[in-house]
């Protein structure tokens, strides 16, 4: 049995009616909300769009108020560390500023002005008298603070009860409470409803700073990538994505198209955000890719208007946070957004707030936060008792609001864009046909011209060089740097080999592809050790781990079914029986056919495709179709390609490769030096 204790408060009371409302339309909030309003009211809600100076105005009037009331102090509670950093810039101008990470046992909280992340609020301590007479409390991004952080943030679970009780004590009893957001939800009024204050003010600023700007919904993923990769004329842009891995992929694609922009291209994710200071490190004309490690609090303030891109999966953040991610620059030229095809509208789980409440009460035991703050066990009969306290009500509202946002995330994201003044348009294939093709052609011409120039410089250098020591004097800086860098790893210690490997010296992509292809010829023991090293590395080695896994799987299948790469023929139609362990290997290698290979020919046919895909270079296995009937193909290993690739390997690293492949080159393997073999050319 579950018993319920209902709140004695009248939850049907419309809290909005208790607030005095002032409205205005100004690009600066301080033009509407002046110091008189600040000083005369104790509970203040600020609703104003992104970039209109909510934090600046609040800090400005607080600073003036504390001059007149020197015993007052401010505490700003933030949901994210990035927002804390932003707020601390303003608090630093006040008396005794302390950042929450500098708080310790000796800190006298009633003497300091501070900003604190919600996760660390339990470290703070104030007397009730001080809170009532001297404390000014500010909570920015209040709706996100309530709906996401208090009810969904798992990192505060350990100290949730202590944190929440302190928040409510501060909110209910502080001398002044100011909250702000671009859009205020009903839950905010409920959150402030127990404050004993008649001086309540709601400020509504209807100004939008993106009036009549375009937000383009790019319907095709490839087109989005093309537009992004070719947007280099204006110098710099921002690109956000709610997936860290896709953020990295987008940047890699951009740099593949624009390798000359590597020095001015940056990525900000959970791996890099701690070392990246937005205020100090942001530079005009640079290209920034960022994940949900930046949602709010960090502003890219460029003097010139900048394009904003956002790739949406909706797997990690909701529509409100997506909008906040897309508004990190105050000076947007145009916005381009793409959402994946699997982002679809679904029916909301709850029809209304009452339906949500009923469902959650039935599943109460699955909500650890509610069990912690809104329930207890009756000692007389061991029954669970649900207490409909303030946290219970906030939690119900958060689940209801988040369910709405998840039911149609793109609708709510686009609604935010419209409310912020954007005009929405779709970019389809018709638009792509002219403008995008011209951009692609221009970009391709630039790349081809640069390649042509490098080839001319290379040929000129080779004509002038009589010895390898002449390279620095005869070659361009680019050519010399490329040779010097690659000479450490590949066999280009003579002018003959420099000429032979011209294409991979000049083209980093071809160089990397060749290095990956070499793994196909390494010994099993070296592959196994390389794979173990990859497992111990960070996620940056994820692609290499996958590459090594695929090669190891191919090697296992070749050996088990006695197939030799150097002696491939028409496939030998000898029947084979694929057991369950091999089926698993094939599945892991993305074998998608319904019928598993029944003959060696069938297996070679599949492995032929995989090997050539893994080499990501010129084909290593050649397939010649001799007639159109089934099984009418001859597979052969391209020994000229094997000779070219293994010819790249430095002499002392040859022992890392199988004898059968080294023999093709006519070179001789040196004695084993396994440590070198393991690390040679790893993760290039």
C-alpha positions in Angstrom: 0.0 0.0 0.0 1.1 3.6 -0.7 -0.4 6.5 1.2 -0.3 10.1 0.1 0.1 13.3 2.2 -1.1 16.2 0.2 0.2 19.7 0.4 -1.8 22.2 2.5 -1.0 24.9 0.0 -3.6 25.9 -2.6 -1.9 24.7 -5.8 -4.8 26.1 -7.9 -3.9 29.7 -7.0 -2.7 31.6 -9.9 0.7 32.9 -8.7 1.0 35.1 -11.8 -1.7 37.5 -10.6 0.4 38.4 -7.5 3.1 40.0 -9.7 3.2 43.6 -10.9 4.0 43.3 -14.7 6.1 45.9 -16.7 6.5 45.4 -20.4 8.9 46.9 -22.9 10.8 46.4 -26.1 14.5 47.3 -26.0 17.7 45.7 -27.0 19.0 46.5 -23.5 17.0 45.2 -20.5 18.3 48.0 -18.3 16.3 50.5 -20.4 13.1 48.8 -19.2 14.1 47.4 -15.8 15.8 50.4 -14.0 17.4 50.7 -10.6 14.1 51.9 -9.0 12.3 48.7 -9.9 15.3 46.7 -8.6 15.5 48.4 -5.3 11.7 48.5 -4.6 11.0 44.8 -5.2 12.0 41.7 -3.4 11.0 39.0 -5.9 11.9 39.7 -9.5 11.4 37.6 -12.6 13.2 38.8 -15.8 12.0 37.5 -19.1 14.2 38.8 -21.9 15.7 37.2 -25.0 19.3 36.0 -25.3 21.8 38.8 -25.7 19.7 41.6 -24.1 21.9 41.9 -21.0 20.0 40.0 -18.2 23.1 39.1 -16.3 24.8 42.5 -16.9 21.7 44.4 -15.8 21.2 42.3 -12.6 24.9 42.7 -11.6 24.8 46.5 -12.4 21.8 47.2 -10.1 23.1 44.7 -7.4 26.4 46.5 -7.3 24.6 49.9 -6.9 22.3 48.4 -4.3 25.2 47.0 -2.2 26.8 50.4 -2.1 23.7 51.7 -0.4 23.4 48.5 1.7 27.0 47.6 2.5 26.0 44.5 4.6 24.3 42.8 1.7 26.0 40.0 -0.3 25.1 38.3 -3.5 25.0 34.5 -4.2 24.5 33.4 -7.8 23.6 29.8 -8.3 24.2 28.3 -11.7 23.5 25.0 -13.4 26.7 24.7 -15.3 30.4 25.5 -14.7 30.5 27.5 -17.9 27.7 29.8 -16.6 29.5 30.2 -13.3 32.6 31.4 -15.1 30.5 34.0 -17.0 28.8 35.2 -13.8 32.0 35.4 -11.9 33.3 38.1 -14.4 30.6 40.4 -12.9 31.0 39.4 -9.3 34.8 40.0 -9.4 34.0 43.8 -9.5 32.3 43.5 -6.1 33.8 43.4 -2.6 35.4 40.0 -1.5 34.6 38.0 -4.7 35.0 34.2 -4.2 34.6 31.5 -6.9 33.0 28.3 -5.6 36.1 26.2 -6.4 38.1 28.4 -3.9 35.7 27.8 -1.0 37.2 26.0 2.0 36.6 25.3 5.7 38.0 28.7 6.6 35.6 30.7 4.3 33.4 33.2 6.0 30.4 33.0 3.7 28.6 36.0 5.2 31.6 38.2 4.2 31.8 37.1 0.5 30.1 37.6 -2.8 30.1 34.4 -4.7 28.9 32.3 -7.6 28.4 28.5 -7.1 27.5 25.6 -9.3 24.5 23.6 -8.0 26.7 20.5 -7.5 28.8 22.4 -4.9 26.0 24.3 -3.1 26.1 21.9 -0.1 29.6 23.4 0.8 27.9 26.8 1.6 26.5 27.8 5.0 24.6 30.9 6.1 22.7 31.8 9.2 18.9 32.3 8.8 19.2 35.9 10.0 21.8 36.7 7.4 19.7 35.2 4.6 16.7 37.1 5.6 18.4 40.5 6.1 21.4 40.5 3.8 21.4 37.9 1.0 20.6 38.7 -2.6 20.0 35.4 -4.5 20.3 35.3 -8.3 19.4 32.2 -10.5 19.9 32.6 -14.2 18.4 30.2 -16.8 15.8 29.4 -14.2 13.6 27.1 -16.3 16.5 24.9 -17.3 17.7 25.0 -13.7 14.4 23.6 -12.5 13.4 21.3 -15.3 16.8 19.8 -16.1 19.3 20.3 -13.2 17.1 19.7 -10.1 15.1 16.9 -11.6 17.4 15.1 -14.1 21.0 15.9 -13.1 22.3 12.6 -11.7 25.6 14.2 -10.4 23.8 15.8 -7.5 21.9 12.7 -6.4 24.4 12.0 -3.6 23.7 15.4 -1.9 20.3 16.1 -3.4 18.4 16.4 -0.2 20.9 18.8 1.3 21.1 20.9 -1.8 17.4 21.1 -2.3 16.6 22.0 1.3 19.2 24.8 1.1 17.9 26.1 -2.2 14.4 26.3 -0.8 15.6 28.0 2.4 17.4 30.6 0.3 14.5 31.1 -2.1 11.9 31.4 0.5 13.8 33.6 2.9 16.4 35.7 1.1 16.2 39.5 1.2 15.9 39.6 -2.6 15.5 36.8 -5.2 16.0 37.5 -8.9 15.5 34.8 -11.6 15.9 35.1 -15.4 15.4 33.3 -18.6 14.5 34.0 -22.2 11.1 32.3 -21.7 9.5 31.8 -18.2 7.5 28.6 -17.6 4.7 28.2 -15.1 6.9 26.1 -12.8 9.0 29.2 -12.0 6.0 30.9 -10.4 5.4 27.8 -8.3 9.0 27.6 -7.3 8.8 31.1 -5.9 5.3 30.8 -4.5 6.3 30.4 -0.8 8.2 33.6 -0.6 6.6 35.9 2.0 6.7 39.0 -0.1 4.2 41.4 -1.5 6.8 43.3 -3.6 6.8 41.0 -6.7 7.8 42.2 -10.2 7.6 40.5 -13.6 9.6 42.2 -16.3 8.7 41.2 -19.9 11.0 42.4 -22.7 9.6 41.6 -26.1 12.7 42.6 -28.0 14.3 39.9 -30.3 17.8 40.4 -31.6 17.4 38.2 -34.6 14.5 40.0 -36.3 14.1 38.9 -40.0 17.3 36.8 -40.0 17.1 33.5 -41.9 17.2 30.1 -40.3 17.6 27.5 -43.0 16.5 23.9 -42.4 18.9 21.9 -44.6 16.9 18.7 -45.4 19.8 16.7 -46.7 22.7 15.5 -44.5 25.3 15.6 -47.3 24.2 19.0 -48.4 24.6 20.3 -44.8 28.1 19.0 -44.8 28.9 20.6 -48.2 27.5 24.0 -47.2 29.5 23.8 -43.9 32.7 22.8 -45.6 32.5 25.5 -48.2 31.6 28.4 -45.9 35.1 30.0 -45.8 34.6 33.2 -47.7 33.3 35.2 -44.7 36.1 34.0 -42.4 34.9 32.0 -39.4 31.7 30.4 -38.2 30.2 28.4 -35.3 29.0 24.8 -35.5 27.2 23.1 -32.7 26.0 19.5 -32.3 24.3 17.6 -29.5 26.7 14.6 -30.1 30.4 14.8 -29.3 31.3 12.1 -31.9 29.4 13.9 -34.7 31.0 17.2 -33.7 34.4 15.6 -34.2 33.3 14.1 -37.5 32.0 17.5 -38.8 35.3 19.1 -38.0 37.3 16.3 -39.7 35.2 16.7 -42.8 35.7 20.5 -42.7 39.5 20.1 -42.4 39.6 17.4 -45.1 38.1 20.0 -47.5 40.1 22.9 -46.0 43.5 21.6 -44.7 45.0 25.1 -44.8 42.6 26.2 -42.1 43.8 23.7 -39.5 45.5 26.4 -37.3 42.3 28.4 -37.1 39.9 25.5 -36.5 39.0 24.5 -32.9 36.8 21.9 -31.2 35.3 22.3 -27.7 33.9 19.1 -26.1 34.0 17.6 -22.7 37.6 16.5 -23.4 38.8 20.1 -24.2 36.4 22.5 -22.5 38.4 22.7 -19.3 41.5 24.0 -21.1 39.5 26.4 -23.3 38.7 29.9 -22.1 36.0 31.3 -24.4 36.6 34.9 -23.4 40.4 34.6 -23.8 40.6 32.1 -26.7 37.9 33.3 -29.1 39.3 35.0 -32.1 37.6 36.6 -35.1 37.9 34.6 -38.4 38.3 31.3 -36.6 36.1 28.2 -36.9 34.6 26.7 -33.8 32.9 23.3 -33.4 31.3 22.5 -30.0 29.3 19.8 -28.3 26.8 20.2 -25.3 29.8 21.1 -23.1 28.7 24.6 -24.2 24.9 25.1 -23.8 24.8 28.5 -22.1 27.1 30.9 -20.2 29.8 31.0 -22.9 29.4 33.7 -25.5 31.3 34.0 -28.8 31.2 37.8 -29.2 32.3 38.6 -32.8 32.3 42.1 -34.2 31.3 40.8 -37.6 28.1 38.7 -38.2 28.9 35.0 -38.2 27.0 32.0 -39.6 25.7 29.5 -37.0 25.4 25.8 -37.9 23.7 23.2 -35.7 23.4 19.4 -36.3 20.6 17.9 -34.3 20.2 14.3 -33.0 18.1 15.0 -29.9 19.8 12.1 -28.1 21.4 14.1 -25.3 19.6 17.5 -24.8 16.1 18.8 -25.3 14.7 21.5 -27.5 15.4 24.2 -25.0 19.0 23.4 -24.6 19.4 23.0 -28.4 18.1 26.5 -28.8 20.6 27.8 -26.2 23.4 26.0 -28.0 22.5 27.7 -31.2 22.5 31.2 -29.6 26.1 31.3 -28.4 26.9 34.3 -30.6 25.1 37.6 -30.3 25.8 38.5 -33.9 24.4 35.8 -36.2 24.4 36.3 -40.0 22.3 33.2 -40.9 21.6 29.9 -39.2 21.7 26.5 -40.8 20.2 23.5 -39.0 19.9 19.8 -39.9 18.1 17.1 -38.0 18.5 13.4 -38.5 15.8 11.4 -40.2 15.1 9.4 -37.0 14.1 12.6 -35.2 10.3 12.2 -35.5 7.2 13.5 -33.9 5.6 11.1 -31.4 2.5 11.2 -29.3 3.1 12.7 -25.9 3.1 10.2 -23.1 0.9 12.5 -20.8 -2.3 14.2 -21.9 -2.1 16.8 -19.0 -0.4 17.4 -15.7 -2.9 15.3 -13.8 -2.2 12.3 -16.1 1.5 12.8 -15.5 1.1 12.9 -11.8 -1.0 9.7 -11.7 1.5 7.8 -13.8 4.5 8.9 -11.7 2.7 8.0 -8.4 2.1 4.5 -9.8 5.8 4.1 -10.6 7.1 6.0 -7.6 9.6 3.4 -6.7 11.5 3.9 -9.9 12.2 7.6 -9.3 15.2 7.7 -6.9 15.0 11.5 -6.5 11.4 11.4 -5.4 12.1 8.6 -3.0 14.8 10.7 -1.5 12.9 13.9 -1.1 9.2 13.2 -1.3 8.6 9.9 0.5 9.2 8.1 3.8 8.3 4.7 5.4 5.6 4.8 8.0 7.1 3.0 11.0 3.7 1.8 12.3 2.8 -0.3 9.2 5.9 -0.2 6.9 3.9 1.6 4.2 5.4 4.0 1.8 4.1 7.5 2.3 4.3 10.0 -0.6 4.6 13.6 0.5 3.3 16.1 -2.1 5.9 18.7 -1.1 7.4 21.4 -3.3 10.0 19.1 -4.9 7.2 16.6 -5.8 5.3 19.3 -7.6 8.4 20.6 -9.4 9.4 17.1 -10.4 5.9 16.4 -11.8 6.0 19.6 -13.8 9.5 18.8 -15.1 8.5 15.4 -16.3 5.4 16.8 -18.0 7.3 19.6 -19.7 10.2 17.4 -20.8 7.7 14.9 -22.2 6.2 17.6 -24.3 9.6 18.7 -25.5 10.6 15.1 -26.4 7.4 14.4 -28.2 8.2 16.9 -31.0 11.7 18.4 -30.4 12.0 20.1 -33.8 8.7 21.8 -33.4 9.7 23.3 -30.1 13.2 24.2 -31.4 11.7 26.0 -34.4 9.2 27.7 -32.1 12.1 29.1 -30.1 13.7 30.4 -33.4 10.5 32.1 -34.5 10.0 33.7 -31.0 13.5 35.0 -31.4 12.7 36.7 -34.7 14.1 34.2 -37.2 12.3 33.6 -40.5 12.4 29.9 -41.3 13.2 28.5 -44.8 13.9 25.1 -46.2 17.0 24.4 -48.2 16.3 21.6 -50.7 17.9 20.2 -53.8 16.6 23.0 -56.0 18.6 25.6 -53.9 21.6 23.3 -54.0 21.8 23.1 -57.8 23.3 26.5 -58.5 24.8 28.2 -55.5 26.2 25.1 -53.8 27.6 23.7 -57.0 29.4 27.0 -57.7 30.9 26.9 -54.1 32.0 23.3 -54.6 33.6 24.2 -58.0 35.4 27.1 -56.5 36.7 25.0 -53.6 37.7 22.2 -55.9 39.6 24.6 -58.2 41.4 26.1 -55.2 42.5 22.6 -54.0 43.6 21.5 -57.5 45.5 24.7 -58.0 47.3 24.2 -54.6 48.1 20.6 -55.5 49.4 21.6 -58.9 51.7 24.2 -57.3 53.1 21.7 -54.8 53.8 19.2 -57.6 55.6 21.9 -59.6 57.7 22.8 -56.6 58.5 19.2 -56.0 59.6 18.5 -59.6 61.7 21.7 -59.6 63.3 20.6 -56.3 64.1 17.1 -57.7 65.7 18.6 -60.8 68.0 20.8 -58.6 68.9 18.2 -56.0 72.1 16.1 -56.4 72.0 14.7 -52.9 69.3 14.2 -50.2 71.1 16.9 -48.2 70.2 19.5 -50.8 66.4 19.2 -50.1 66.3 22.0 -47.6 68.1 24.5 -49.9 66.3 23.5 -53.1 62.7 22.7 -51.8 59.9 25.0 -50.7 59.1 25.2 -46.9 56.0 23.0 -47.5 58.0 20.3 -49.4 60.8 20.3 -46.8 58.4 20.0 -43.9 56.5 17.2 -45.5 59.7 15.2 -46.2 61.2 15.8 -42.8 58.0 14.8 -41.0 57.5 11.6 -43.0 61.1 10.6 -43.1 60.8 9.6 -39.4 58.3 6.9 -40.3 58.8 5.7 -43.9 61.6 4.6 -46.1 62.4 7.9 -48.0 66.1 8.2 -47.1 67.2 8.5 -50.8 66.3 10.8 -53.7 65.1 7.6 -55.6 62.6 6.8 -52.9 61.5 10.4 -52.5 60.6 10.4 -56.1 58.9 7.0 -55.8 56.7 8.1 -52.9 56.0 11.6 -54.3 52.2 11.2 -54.0 52.2 10.3 -50.3 54.7 13.0 -49.5 52.5 15.7 -50.9 49.1 14.3 -49.9 48.6 13.6 -46.1 45.3 11.7 -46.8 47.0 9.3 -49.2 49.9 8.9 -46.6 47.4 8.0 -43.9 45.5 5.6 -46.1 48.8 3.8 -47.1 49.8 3.5 -43.4 46.4 1.9 -42.6 46.8 -0.5 -45.6 50.0 -1.8 -44.2 48.2 -3.3 -41.2 46.8 -5.9 -43.6 50.3 -7.4 -43.9 51.5 -7.3 -40.3 52.0 -10.5 -38.2 49.2 -11.8 -35.9 51.3 -11.1 -32.8 52.0 -7.5 -33.8 48.3 -6.9 -34.6 47.3 -8.3 -31.3 49.7 -6.1 -29.4 48.7 -3.0 -31.4 45.1 -3.7 -30.6 45.8 -3.9 -26.9 47.6 -0.6 -27.1 44.6 0.9 -28.9 42.3 -0.4 -26.2 44.3 1.4 -23.5 44.2 4.7 -25.3 41.5 7.4 -25.2 38.4 7.4 -27.4 40.5 9.2 -30.1 41.8 5.7 -31.0 38.3 4.4 -31.5 38.6 4.4 -35.3 42.0 2.7 -35.1 40.6 0.0 -32.8 37.8 -0.7 -35.3 40.3 -0.9 -38.1 42.5 -3.3 -36.2 39.5 -5.4 -35.2 38.3 -5.7 -38.8 41.8 -6.8 -40.0 42.2 -9.3 -37.2 38.8 -10.8 -38.1 39.8 -11.1 -41.8 43.0 -12.8 -40.7 41.1 -15.3 -38.6 38.8 -16.3 -41.4 41.5 -16.6 -44.0 43.5 -18.9 -41.7 40.6 -21.0 -40.6 39.4 -21.7 -44.2 43.0 -22.0 -45.6 42.8 -19.1 -47.9 46.1 -17.5 -48.9 46.0 -13.9 -50.1 49.1 -14.4 -52.3 47.6 -17.3 -54.1 44.0 -16.2 -54.7 42.3 -17.7 -57.8 38.7 -18.1 -58.9 37.8 -18.8 -55.3 37.8 -22.6 -55.2 34.2 -23.6 -55.0 35.0 -26.0 -52.2 32.1 -26.0 -49.7 32.6 -24.6 -46.2 30.4 -24.6 -43.1 30.2 -21.3 -41.2 29.8 -22.1 -37.5 28.2 -19.8 -34.9 31.5 -18.2 -33.8 32.3 -17.3 -37.4 28.8 -16.0 -37.9 29.4 -13.6 -35.0 32.7 -12.5 -36.6 30.9 -11.8 -39.9 28.1 -9.9 -38.2 30.6 -7.8 -36.3 32.1 -7.1 -39.7 28.7 -5.8 -40.9 27.9 -8.9 -43.0 24.3 -8.0 -44.1 23.4 -10.8 -46.4 20.7 -13.3 -45.3 22.7 -16.3 -46.5 26.1 -16.9 -45.1 29.0 -18.0 -47.4 28.7 -21.7 -48.5 31.9 -21.9 -50.5 35.4 -20.4 -50.3 34.4 -18.4 -53.4 31.5 -16.8 -51.5 33.8 -16.0 -48.5 36.5 -14.5 -50.7 33.9 -12.4 -52.6 32.9 -10.9 -49.2 36.5 -10.4 -47.9 37.5 -8.9 -51.3 35.1 -6.0 -50.6 36.1 -5.6 -47.0 39.9 -5.7 -47.6 39.7 -3.0 -50.4 37.4 -0.9 -48.1 39.8 -1.2 -45.2 42.8 -0.2 -47.4 40.9 3.0 -48.2 43.5 3.4 -51.0 44.1 1.8 -54.4 42.7 -1.7 -54.6 44.9 -4.4 -53.1 42.8 -7.2 -54.4 41.8 -7.1 -58.1 38.6 -8.7 -59.3 38.1 -9.6 -63.0 34.7 -10.6 -64.2 35.2 -13.2 -66.9 31.5 -13.7 -67.7 28.2 -12.6 -66.2 27.2 -16.0 -64.7 27.5 -16.4 -60.9 30.9 -17.2 -59.6 32.4 -15.9 -62.8 35.2 -13.8 -61.3 38.9 -14.2 -60.8 40.5 -12.6 -57.6 44.2 -11.8 -57.5 46.4 -10.0 -55.0 48.0 -6.9 -56.6 51.6 -7.7 -55.9 52.8 -4.4 -57.4 50.7 -2.6 -54.8 52.0 -4.8 -52.0 55.6 -4.1 -53.1 54.9 -0.4 -53.2 53.4 -0.4 -49.7 55.9 -2.6 -48.0 58.6 -0.7 -49.8 57.6 2.3 -47.6 58.6 0.4 -44.4 61.9 1.2 -42.8 64.4 -1.6 -42.8 64.4 -2.1 -39.0 60.6 -2.5 -39.0 60.2 -5.2 -41.6 60.1 -8.0 -38.9 56.6 -6.7 -38.1 55.3 -8.1 -41.4 54.4 -11.6 -42.6 57.2 -13.3 -44.6 55.0 -14.0 -47.6 54.4 -10.3 -48.2 58.0 -9.2 -47.4 59.2 -11.8 -49.9 57.2 -10.1 -52.7 59.4 -7.0 -52.3 62.7 -9.0 -52.4 63.8 -7.3 -49.1 65.2 -9.3 -46.1 63.8 -9.1 -42.6 66.1 -8.1 -39.8 66.3 -9.8 -36.4 63.2 -9.3 -34.1 62.9 -6.1 -32.1 59.4 -6.4 -30.9 59.1 -3.2 -28.9 59.9 -1.2 -32.1 57.5 -3.3 -34.1 54.6 -2.7 -31.8 55.0 1.0 -31.8 56.1 1.5 -35.4 53.7 3.8 -37.3 51.0 3.4 -34.6 47.9 5.7 -34.9 49.2 7.9 -37.7 
